[in-house]
Amino acid sequence: MSDWDGLTAEATPDWLRAMTRLTEEDGDLLPLGDRHWAFFVEQKPVLLVTFEDAGAIREREGNLPAHQALAHSRGWSHLCIISEGETWWRDPAVYRYFDRLVDDGFLEDFERVVFYGAGISGYAAAAYSVASPGAELLLIAPRATMDTSLARWDDRHLAARRLNFTDRYGFAPDMTEGASKVWLIHDPYNMRDAMHAALFRRPYVTVLNAPHTGEATEDTLVEMQVLDRLLAAVMDGKLTPYGFARMWRGRRSNASYLRAILYAAERSGHPQREVMICRSVTSRLRAPRFQRRLAELTGG
């Protein structure tokens, strides 16, 4: 990738300087049009590909992509495509970048390639994985498309309806057809995420359920300290449904998850289920909220 024109020190905004320094010896930080950048650091011949919003990087201490620390600690090469705002990475400059990677055989130089993304980033990870046949994907609550002919029911991203999801790298599920395996984690009770997940159904897609995580499935996995383990398992080619189930057992100590299942039981009008949940939680954890609710339900 050395024949691409990177950013000069004089032209580099403050928030990009940490990435610029990190890529000086073995990598690149390349502008892709006006609203995207490609950050690449080379280590071992295994590659993690991620997609991230620039705002999140600016707010993060150190101004580095979210998974760079994990990639560095594991010796993975890391390619992060950064967007300024909710572009969905639908930009001809990004198309041309992936076209160039394909033409140069860049992704073929790696023994293993994994694309990762959640939500909107999950859409991009799936859509651009077509550039790397044989790649493995880890997607959390990915969007399949925002084309109104297919996804008018999803009103979370109304501005995205102005974008074109029917041209190149468009319908994300179709773009995964060259993948060796796709792991798709979502909350089956979140109807919009479940409907997107249904559009991804393919023989090579394994759906893993994370119920009662709502719109915060990725955040819950981060709180549980499970996301890095999932990424490592996929990068090592060792993730299995049983392995995920073992990691998912950590939800029994996760405050967000426990509050969600208590709320679901209360909303559905099952006081006995509330009692069971409260007793289970208070027997294992210090949980004043659950203790109070148990006293309310039992008169204790």
Buried (B, 14 or more C-beta within 10 A) or exposed (E): BEEBEBBEEEEBEEBBBBBBEBBEEEBBBBBBBEBBBBBBBBBEEBBBBBBBBBBEBEEBEEBBBBBBEBBBEBEBBBBBBBBEEEBBBBBEBBBEBBBBBBEEEBBEEBEBBBBBBBBBBBBBBBBBBBBBBEBBBBBBBBBBBBBEEBBEEBEEBEEBBEBEBEEBBBBBBBBBEEBBBBBBBBBEBBEBBBBBBEBBEBEEBBBBBBBBBBEBBBBBBBBBEBBBBBBBBBBEEEBEEEBBEEBBEBBEEBEBBBBBBBEBBBEEEEEEBBBEBBBBBBEEEEBEBBBEBBEEBEEE
